[in-house]
Structure formats: C-alpha cells, structure tokens
Amino acid sequence: MKWRTWQRRLVLGCPSRVISRFVFPLLAALGTLPQVSLFVSVAVLSSTLPTGATQSLPSALKPVSSSSLPFSTSSDLTCEFDDVRRRRDKVIRIGVILPMYDADFKFGLMYTRPSFEIAREEIYSIAGLLNGYSIEFDYRDSNCSDVYGPLEGIEMYANKEVDLFIGPFCDYAVAPLARFASFWEIPIMTAGGLVEELNDKTRMYRLLTRMIPPYTQLAECVVTILMSFKYQNVGMILHQWKNPNKPLTDQWFTLEAVFLLIQRIWNPGISMEYAKTFDVSDYTEAELESHLRDLSRICRGERSRVHSVYL
C-alpha cells in the first residue's frame, strides 16, 4: 500500500499540519545542532498548547513571539475533521477498496472505476434523489490482501473520511474489514465475500451486503438436485494449492459449502475421505487417475449400496 504522506494526511490549519510542514524539515536541516533543533521544536509545539499550559515550562523553553515564527498562530488555525466538512457541504464519501488489477474476475479498479463514475452521473440525473447531497469516491488498492485491504479501511475510518465502503472483493480482505465496519456503524457492500462464515448477520457481519449470492445458496441448489436423484455418496475432486502458505481457493470454498450441507441434512456419514484435491499448477495424470480410482472405490464400490455421483 502506498501510504499517504504526513502533509496530505494532516488537516490544513491544524497545529499538527504546521508541525509537519515546518518543524520536520527544520529538524532535518538542523540535525547536527541538537540544542537548536530542541529549542525550535519545543517553541513550535508549545505555541499550539492551550492558554496557560506553558506557564510551567522553563523560561528558556517558553514559546517565542508569534511574529517571529514563519507561520501564523492566530485562532483561525482550527482542526476540522473530514466528517465535519461533509456534514456542512452535504457530501457522501464512499471508500472503494479493490485490487488495482484483477485478471480473473475483472473487479480490479482499472476495470470498475469508470462504472462508479457513470453510476454517480446516473444518480445525479434523478431529480431529488440525493436531496442536495453530492458523492465523492476515495479509491484504494487492496492488493487482494488480508493486511493491506483492511488497513486502507482502518485509515479512512481513523481520519473520518468515509460514510460507506465498497469492497474489498477478496474473501480474506473483506472479512476483517466487515467485522470492523459493524463496530464502526459504517455499511459495507461487496461483490465478494461469498464464504459461509460471512452469513452471520446478527453481530459480526450485520452491515455487510453481498451483491452476489453466497456459496451456501449454490450448495442448496446442488444438494436439492442430489436429493431428488437419491445421490448420497458424493465424491468431490477440486483444485487446492499444494503450498500450505497459499490461501484456500474459490473451488475449495464452493465445495466446502456443498460438503457441509450434505453432511448436515442428507448424508451425515460423509467424510473428508470423499474429497480429493490437486494443484492445477503442479499435478500429474497419475495423480488424477489415483484420485478418481479412490473415489470410484469409495462411492461406487463394495462400500456403497446407494446411488453415487462425482462433483
């Protein structure tokens, strides 16, 4: 993630902005003169303290006259968080957290950003819909990461810069941010987050709205078909990385929902023995043949007296 610089993150007019603009460069320039840099930094910092708060300082460290400083210290230097500006100017600020590139599903910012801009214009064209409000977008790159994606949302929340999250898309990125958003009372919408864990709308993910049906709904469809044909022994073969450091695949999450539903309502005796995995980037024909033979023996061999099927 490309973190914003301090000058951009600190609000114009705040003492902290003054410090970032003048003190940091000055201390860097006077780094070889510690006694001078200490005096300057204390003088500037003490000028931002409440009235009377500097009385206990030694006389050598009391603030200098404001006329001798390279900036104004008048009362117009007031901090204003972004939420104050939005309420005053009637602005809805939407944080869009998506990967910059997403070749698999085309949910990357390079593909979706134009659609957000078009959608905003469509909303503006409907008279009275926003009641005088305008919409701002803040685009952030999640890198499809469970670290960088949530951190972008945390930064926007900490700076009071967001009213609604769109994204992240990737399951490992949306899950932690959705939990935080429920605590922050900030709605979050995503086209991802299809795993069963995110179905909890009572507390953990109550403000999460998914725009695509989750894997559990697909599982209900599949199990309904299996039950209509009396297929109880179900063999599954799916792609999963051999490298344990890589995340679980979409194929895993999809068939996990099917497997758990079969186990819950149709065949409690099904076990992980009925599921075989292979890595699409590193497999052999012999490996696949071995998996198919094992599943055939389990599902259609002597151990099975009911109808069977492979997924």
TORKOL-4160 file (C-alpha; in steps of 0.2 Angstrom, whole numbers, padded with zeros to 4 digits, m for minus):
311
<pt num="1" X="0000" Y="0000" Z="0000"/>
<pt num="2" X="0006" Y="0017" Z="m0004"/>
<pt num="3" X="0004" Y="0027" Z="0012"/>
<pt num="4" X="m0001" Y="0045" Z="0011"/>
<pt num="5" X="0012" Y="0057" Z="0016"/>
<pt num="6" X="0010" Y="0066" Z="0033"/>
<pt num="7" X="0007" Y="0083" Z="0024"/>
<pt num="8" X="m0008" Y="0075" Z="0015"/>
<pt num="9" X="m0015" Y="0066" Z="0030"/>
<pt num="10" X="m0015" Y="0080" Z="0042"/>
<pt num="11" X="m0029" Y="0093" Z="0040"/>
<pt num="12" X="m0025" Y="0110" Z="0034"/>
<pt num="13" X="m0025" Y="0123" Z="0048"/>
<pt num="14" X="m0021" Y="0110" Z="0062"/>
<pt num="15" X="m0006" Y="0113" Z="0073"/>
<pt num="16" X="m0001" Y="0096" Z="0068"/>
<pt num="17" X="m0001" Y="0101" Z="0049"/>
<pt num="18" X="0010" Y="0116" Z="0054"/>
<pt num="19" X="0022" Y="0105" Z="0063"/>
<pt num="20" X="0023" Y="0093" Z="0048"/>
<pt num="21" X="0026" Y="0107" Z="0036"/>
<pt num="22" X="0039" Y="0117" Z="0046"/>
<pt num="23" X="0046" Y="0108" Z="0061"/>
<pt num="24" X="0051" Y="0091" Z="0052"/>
<pt num="25" X="0061" Y="0099" Z="0038"/>
<pt num="26" X="0069" Y="0111" Z="0050"/>
<pt num="27" X="0074" Y="0097" Z="0062"/>
<pt num="28" X="0081" Y="0088" Z="0047"/>
<pt num="29" X="0091" Y="0103" Z="0042"/>
<pt num="30" X="0097" Y="0106" Z="0060"/>
<pt num="31" X="0101" Y="0088" Z="0064"/>
<pt num="32" X="0119" Y="0092" Z="0068"/>
<pt num="33" X="0114" Y="0105" Z="0080"/>
<pt num="34" X="0103" Y="0096" Z="0093"/>
<pt num="35" X="0102" Y="0111" Z="0105"/>
<pt num="36" X="0095" Y="0122" Z="0091"/>
<pt num="37" X="0083" Y="0109" Z="0085"/>
<pt num="38" X="0076" Y="0105" Z="0103"/>
<pt num="39" X="0073" Y="0124" Z="0106"/>
<pt num="40" X="0064" Y="0126" Z="0089"/>
<pt num="41" X="0053" Y="0111" Z="0091"/>
<pt num="42" X="0048" Y="0115" Z="0109"/>
<pt num="43" X="0044" Y="0133" Z="0104"/>
<pt num="44" X="0033" Y="0127" Z="0090"/>
<pt num="45" X="0025" Y="0113" Z="0100"/>
<pt num="46" X="0022" Y="0125" Z="0115"/>
<pt num="47" X="0014" Y="0138" Z="0104"/>
<pt num="48" X="0000" Y="0125" Z="0100"/>
<pt num="49" X="m0004" Y="0121" Z="0118"/>
<pt num="50" X="m0019" Y="0129" Z="0127"/>
<pt num="51" X="m0018" Y="0146" Z="0136"/>
<pt num="52" X="m0009" Y="0144" Z="0152"/>
<pt num="53" X="m0002" Y="0127" Z="0149"/>
<pt num="54" X="0016" Y="0134" Z="0145"/>
<pt num="55" X="0017" Y="0143" Z="0162"/>
<pt num="56" X="0026" Y="0128" Z="0170"/>
<pt num="57" X="0039" Y="0127" Z="0156"/>
<pt num="58" X="0057" Y="0133" Z="0160"/>
<pt num="59" X="0059" Y="0151" Z="0154"/>
<pt num="60" X="0071" Y="0145" Z="0140"/>
<pt num="61" X="0058" Y="0134" Z="0133"/>
<pt num="62" X="0043" Y="0146" Z="0133"/>
<pt num="63" X="0036" Y="0150" Z="0116"/>
<pt num="64" X="0043" Y="0164" Z="0106"/>
<pt num="65" X="0033" Y="0178" Z="0099"/>
<pt num="66" X="0021" Y="0173" Z="0085"/>
<pt num="67" X="0028" Y="0187" Z="0075"/>
<pt num="68" X="0045" Y="0178" Z="0074"/>
<pt num="69" X="0038" Y="0162" Z="0068"/>
<pt num="70" X="0037" Y="0158" Z="0049"/>
<pt num="71" X="0018" Y="0155" Z="0050"/>
<pt num="72" X="0003" Y="0162" Z="0058"/>
<pt num="73" X="m0003" Y="0155" Z="0075"/>
<pt num="74" X="m0019" Y="0165" Z="0075"/>
<pt num="75" X="m0036" Y="0157" Z="0081"/>
<pt num="76" X="m0041" Y="0153" Z="0063"/>
<pt num="77" X="m0029" Y="0138" Z="0064"/>
<pt num="78" X="m0043" Y="0126" Z="0069"/>
<pt num="79" X="m0043" Y="0107" Z="0066"/>
<pt num="80" X="m0058" Y="0101" Z="0056"/>
<pt num="81" X="m0060" Y="0083" Z="0053"/>
<pt num="82" X="m0067" Y="0077" Z="0036"/>
<pt num="83" X="m0084" Y="0072" Z="0043"/>
<pt num="84" X="m0087" Y="0090" Z="0049"/>
<pt num="85" X="m0084" Y="0096" Z="0031"/>
<pt num="86" X="m0095" Y="0083" Z="0024"/>
<pt num="87" X="m0110" Y="0087" Z="0035"/>
<pt num="88" X="m0108" Y="0105" Z="0031"/>
<pt num="89" X="m0106" Y="0103" Z="0012"/>
<pt num="90" X="m0118" Y="0088" Z="0011"/>
<pt num="91" X="m0106" Y="0076" Z="0004"/>
<pt num="92" X="m0107" Y="0057" Z="0004"/>
<pt num="93" X="m0089" Y="0050" Z="0004"/>
<pt num="94" X="m0088" Y="0032" Z="m0002"/>
<pt num="95" X="m0072" Y="0022" Z="0000"/>
<pt num="96" X="m0069" Y="0010" Z="m0014"/>
<pt num="97" X="m0056" Y="m0004" Z="m0009"/>
<pt num="98" X="m0052" Y="m0015" Z="m0023"/>
<pt num="99" X="m0036" Y="m0023" Z="m0031"/>
<pt num="100" X="m0029" Y="m0012" Z="m0044"/>
<pt num="101" X="m0028" Y="m0027" Z="m0056"/>
<pt num="102" X="m0039" Y="m0042" Z="m0056"/>
<pt num="103" X="m0037" Y="m0053" Z="m0072"/>
<pt num="104" X="m0048" Y="m0067" Z="m0066"/>
<pt num="105" X="m0064" Y="m0058" Z="m0061"/>
<pt num="106" X="m0062" Y="m0041" Z="m0068"/>
<pt num="107" X="m0066" Y="m0032" Z="m0052"/>
<pt num="108" X="m0050" Y="m0023" Z="m0052"/>
<pt num="109" X="m0050" Y="m0004" Z="m0051"/>
<pt num="110" X="m0043" Y="m0002" Z="m0069"/>
<pt num="111" X="m0060" Y="m0011" Z="m0074"/>
<pt num="112" X="m0073" Y="m0004" Z="m0062"/>
<pt num="113" X="m0068" Y="0014" Z="m0059"/>
<pt num="114" X="m0077" Y="0020" Z="m0075"/>
<pt num="115" X="m0093" Y="0011" Z="m0069"/>
<pt num="116" X="m0093" Y="0020" Z="m0052"/>
<pt num="117" X="m0091" Y="0037" Z="m0061"/>
<pt num="118" X="m0105" Y="0033" Z="m0073"/>
<pt num="119" X="m0116" Y="0027" Z="m0059"/>
<pt num="120" X="m0113" Y="0043" Z="m0050"/>
<pt num="121" X="m0119" Y="0053" Z="m0065"/>
<pt num="122" X="m0134" Y="0042" Z="m0067"/>
<pt num="123" X="m0138" Y="0046" Z="m0048"/>
<pt num="124" X="m0136" Y="0064" Z="m0051"/>
<pt num="125" X="m0148" Y="0063" Z="m0066"/>
<pt num="126" X="m0163" Y="0058" Z="m0055"/>
<pt num="127" X="m0170" Y="0074" Z="m0048"/>
<pt num="128" X="m0172" Y="0074" Z="m0029"/>
<pt num="129" X="m0164" Y="0058" Z="m0026"/>
<pt num="130" X="m0149" Y="0064" Z="m0015"/>
<pt num="131" X="m0159" Y="0080" Z="m0008"/>
<pt num="132" X="m0144" Y="0091" Z="m0012"/>
<pt num="133" X="m0130" Y="0079" Z="m0007"/>
<pt num="134" X="m0115" Y="0075" Z="m0018"/>
<pt num="135" X="m0105" Y="0059" Z="m0019"/>
<pt num="136" X="m0086" Y="0058" Z="m0018"/>
<pt num="137" X="m0075" Y="0042" Z="m0021"/>
<pt num="138" X="m0059" Y="0038" Z="m0012"/>
<pt num="139" X="m0051" Y="0024" Z="m0022"/>
<pt num="140" X="m0039" Y="0012" Z="m0013"/>
<pt num="141" X="m0029" Y="m0003" Z="m0019"/>
<pt num="142" X="m0032" Y="m0018" Z="m0008"/>
<pt num="143" X="m0019" Y="m0029" Z="m0016"/>
<pt num="144" X="m0031" Y="m0043" Z="m0013"/>
<pt num="145" X="m0023" Y="m0044" Z="0004"/>
<pt num="146" X="m0029" Y="m0048" Z="0021"/>
<pt num="147" X="m0017" Y="m0035" Z="0028"/>
<pt num="148" X="m0017" Y="m0020" Z="0015"/>
<pt num="149" X="m0036" Y="m0021" Z="0012"/>
<pt num="150" X="m0042" Y="m0019" Z="0030"/>
<pt num="151" X="m0028" Y="m0006" Z="0033"/>
<pt num="152" X="m0034" Y="0005" Z="0020"/>
<pt num="153" X="m0052" Y="0005" Z="0028"/>
<pt num="154" X="m0044" Y="0007" Z="0045"/>
<pt num="155" X="m0035" Y="0023" Z="0039"/>
<pt num="156" X="m0051" Y="0030" Z="0031"/>
<pt num="157" X="m0060" Y="0027" Z="0047"/>
<pt num="158" X="m0047" Y="0034" Z="0058"/>
<pt num="159" X="m0046" Y="0050" Z="0048"/>
<pt num="160" X="m0066" Y="0051" Z="0047"/>
<pt num="161" X="m0065" Y="0050" Z="0028"/>
<pt num="162" X="m0079" Y="0038" Z="0024"/>
<pt num="163" X="m0098" Y="0035" Z="0025"/>
<pt num="164" X="m0099" Y="0019" Z="0015"/>
<pt num="165" X="m0086" Y="0005" Z="0010"/>
<pt num="166" X="m0087" Y="m0003" Z="m0007"/>
<pt num="167" X="m0076" Y="m0018" Z="m0007"/>
<pt num="168" X="m0064" Y="m0026" Z="m0003"/>
<pt num="169" X="m0069" Y="m0041" Z="m0015"/>
<pt num="170" X="m0057" Y="m0054" Z="m0010"/>
<pt num="171" X="m0063" Y="m0065" Z="0004"/>
<pt num="172" X="m0048" Y="m0064" Z="0015"/>
<pt num="173" X="m0048" Y="m0045" Z="0014"/>
<pt num="174" X="m0067" Y="m0041" Z="0016"/>
<pt num="175" X="m0069" Y="m0052" Z="0031"/>
<pt num="176" X="m0059" Y="m0042" Z="0044"/>
<pt num="177" X="m0065" Y="m0025" Z="0037"/>
<pt num="178" X="m0083" Y="m0031" Z="0038"/>
<pt num="179" X="m0081" Y="m0035" Z="0056"/>
<pt num="180" X="m0073" Y="m0018" Z="0060"/>
<pt num="181" X="m0087" Y="m0009" Z="0050"/>
<pt num="182" X="m0101" Y="m0017" Z="0060"/>
<pt num="183" X="m0092" Y="m0010" Z="0076"/>
<pt num="184" X="m0090" Y="0007" Z="0067"/>
<pt num="185" X="m0108" Y="0008" Z="0061"/>
<pt num="186" X="m0102" Y="0010" Z="0043"/>
<pt num="187" X="m0111" Y="0000" Z="0029"/>
<pt num="188" X="m0100" Y="m0011" Z="0018"/>
<pt num="189" X="m0105" Y="m0018" Z="0001"/>
<pt num="190" X="m0095" Y="m0031" Z="m0009"/>
<pt num="191" X="m0097" Y="m0042" Z="m0024"/>
<pt num="192" X="m0086" Y="m0055" Z="m0015"/>
<pt num="193" X="m0086" Y="m0062" Z="0002"/>
<pt num="194" X="m0096" Y="m0077" Z="m0003"/>
<pt num="195" X="m0090" Y="m0089" Z="0010"/>
<pt num="196" X="m0102" Y="m0096" Z="0023"/>
<pt num="197" X="m0093" Y="m0088" Z="0038"/>
<pt num="198" X="m0100" Y="m0071" Z="0032"/>
<pt num="199" X="m0118" Y="m0077" Z="0033"/>
<pt num="200" X="m0119" Y="m0071" Z="0051"/>
<pt num="201" X="m0130" Y="m0055" Z="0051"/>
<pt num="202" X="m0134" Y="m0055" Z="0070"/>
<pt num="203" X="m0117" Y="m0047" Z="0075"/>
<pt num="204" X="m0101" Y="m0050" Z="0066"/>
<pt num="205" X="m0106" Y="m0045" Z="0049"/>
<pt num="206" X="m0123" Y="m0036" Z="0051"/>
<pt num="207" X="m0119" Y="m0021" Z="0040"/>
<pt num="208" X="m0112" Y="m0032" Z="0026"/>
<pt num="209" X="m0121" Y="m0033" Z="0010"/>
<pt num="210" X="m0116" Y="m0045" Z="m0004"/>
<pt num="211" X="m0121" Y="m0041" Z="m0021"/>
<pt num="212" X="m0119" Y="m0060" Z="m0027"/>
<pt num="213" X="m0127" Y="m0075" Z="m0019"/>
<pt num="214" X="m0115" Y="m0084" Z="m0007"/>
<pt num="215" X="m0109" Y="m0101" Z="m0009"/>
<pt num="216" X="m0122" Y="m0108" Z="0003"/>
<pt num="217" X="m0136" Y="m0104" Z="m0010"/>
<pt num="218" X="m0126" Y="m0113" Z="m0023"/>
<pt num="219" X="m0125" Y="m0128" Z="m0011"/>
<pt num="220" X="m0143" Y="m0128" Z="m0008"/>
<pt num="221" X="m0146" Y="m0129" Z="m0027"/>
<pt num="222" X="m0134" Y="m0144" Z="m0028"/>
<pt num="223" X="m0140" Y="m0153" Z="m0013"/>
<pt num="224" X="m0158" Y="m0152" Z="m0019"/>
<pt num="225" X="m0153" Y="m0160" Z="m0036"/>
<pt num="226" X="m0143" Y="m0174" Z="m0026"/>
<pt num="227" X="m0158" Y="m0177" Z="m0015"/>
<pt num="228" X="m0170" Y="m0178" Z="m0030"/>
<pt num="229" X="m0159" Y="m0192" Z="m0038"/>
<pt num="230" X="m0156" Y="m0200" Z="m0021"/>
<pt num="231" X="m0137" Y="m0197" Z="m0023"/>
<pt num="232" X="m0130" Y="m0199" Z="m0005"/>
<pt num="233" X="m0112" Y="m0204" Z="m0008"/>
<pt num="234" X="m0104" Y="m0189" Z="m0017"/>
<pt num="235" X="m0086" Y="m0189" Z="m0022"/>
<pt num="236" X="m0078" Y="m0172" Z="m0024"/>
<pt num="237" X="m0062" Y="m0168" Z="m0033"/>
<pt num="238" X="m0056" Y="m0150" Z="m0033"/>
<pt num="239" X="m0041" Y="m0138" Z="m0035"/>
<pt num="240" X="m0031" Y="m0133" Z="m0020"/>
<pt num="241" X="m0013" Y="m0127" Z="m0019"/>
<pt num="242" X="0000" Y="m0139" Z="m0013"/>
<pt num="243" X="0009" Y="m0124" Z="m0005"/>
<pt num="244" X="0001" Y="m0123" Z="0013"/>
<pt num="245" X="0006" Y="m0104" Z="0013"/>
<pt num="246" X="m0006" Y="m0100" Z="m0001"/>
<pt num="247" X="m0024" Y="m0096" Z="0003"/>
<pt num="248" X="m0039" Y="m0108" Z="0001"/>
<pt num="249" X="m0045" Y="m0107" Z="m0017"/>
<pt num="250" X="m0063" Y="m0102" Z="m0023"/>
<pt num="251" X="m0065" Y="m0121" Z="m0028"/>
<pt num="252" X="m0062" Y="m0126" Z="m0010"/>
<pt num="253" X="m0075" Y="m0113" Z="m0003"/>
<pt num="254" X="m0088" Y="m0118" Z="m0016"/>
<pt num="255" X="m0087" Y="m0137" Z="m0012"/>
<pt num="256" X="m0085" Y="m0134" Z="0006"/>
<pt num="257" X="m0102" Y="m0126" Z="0007"/>
<pt num="258" X="m0109" Y="m0141" Z="m0003"/>
<pt num="259" X="m0100" Y="m0154" Z="0008"/>
<pt num="260" X="m0106" Y="m0146" Z="0024"/>
<pt num="261" X="m0124" Y="m0145" Z="0018"/>
<pt num="262" X="m0124" Y="m0164" Z="0013"/>
<pt num="263" X="m0116" Y="m0168" Z="0030"/>
<pt num="264" X="m0130" Y="m0158" Z="0039"/>
<pt num="265" X="m0146" Y="m0163" Z="0030"/>
<pt num="266" X="m0143" Y="m0178" Z="0018"/>
<pt num="267" X="m0128" Y="m0189" Z="0022"/>
<pt num="268" X="m0121" Y="m0187" Z="0040"/>
<pt num="269" X="m0108" Y="m0201" Z="0036"/>
<pt num="270" X="m0099" Y="m0192" Z="0023"/>
<pt num="271" X="m0081" Y="m0188" Z="0027"/>
<pt num="272" X="m0066" Y="m0179" Z="0020"/>
<pt num="273" X="m0061" Y="m0196" Z="0013"/>
<pt num="274" X="m0074" Y="m0192" Z="m0001"/>
<pt num="275" X="m0064" Y="m0176" Z="m0006"/>
<pt num="276" X="m0048" Y="m0176" Z="m0016"/>
<pt num="277" X="m0038" Y="m0161" Z="m0020"/>
<pt num="278" X="m0025" Y="m0157" Z="m0034"/>
<pt num="279" X="m0015" Y="m0142" Z="m0038"/>
<pt num="280" X="m0018" Y="m0136" Z="m0056"/>
<pt num="281" X="m0001" Y="m0129" Z="m0057"/>
<pt num="282" X="0008" Y="m0144" Z="m0051"/>
<pt num="283" X="0000" Y="m0161" Z="m0055"/>
<pt num="284" X="0002" Y="m0177" Z="m0065"/>
<pt num="285" X="m0010" Y="m0188" Z="m0074"/>
<pt num="286" X="m0006" Y="m0202" Z="m0062"/>
<pt num="287" X="m0011" Y="m0191" Z="m0048"/>
<pt num="288" X="m0028" Y="m0188" Z="m0055"/>
<pt num="289" X="m0030" Y="m0206" Z="m0060"/>
<pt num="290" X="m0026" Y="m0211" Z="m0042"/>
<pt num="291" X="m0039" Y="m0199" Z="m0035"/>
<pt num="292" X="m0053" Y="m0205" Z="m0047"/>
<pt num="293" X="m0049" Y="m0223" Z="m0043"/>
<pt num="294" X="m0050" Y="m0220" Z="m0024"/>
<pt num="295" X="m0067" Y="m0210" Z="m0026"/>
<pt num="296" X="m0074" Y="m0224" Z="m0038"/>
<pt num="297" X="m0070" Y="m0237" Z="m0025"/>
<pt num="298" X="m0077" Y="m0227" Z="m0011"/>
<pt num="299" X="m0093" Y="m0220" Z="m0020"/>
<pt num="300" X="m0097" Y="m0235" Z="m0031"/>
<pt num="301" X="m0088" Y="m0250" Z="m0025"/>
<pt num="302" X="m0092" Y="m0263" Z="m0012"/>
<pt num="303" X="m0094" Y="m0250" Z="0002"/>
<pt num="304" X="m0108" Y="m0241" Z="m0007"/>
<pt num="305" X="m0126" Y="m0248" Z="m0009"/>
<pt num="306" X="m0134" Y="m0232" Z="m0014"/>
<pt num="307" X="m0133" Y="m0220" Z="m0029"/>
<pt num="308" X="m0117" Y="m0210" Z="m0031"/>
<pt num="309" X="m0110" Y="m0196" Z="m0041"/>
<pt num="310" X="m0094" Y="m0186" Z="m0043"/>
<pt num="311" X="m0093" Y="m0167" Z="m0041"/>
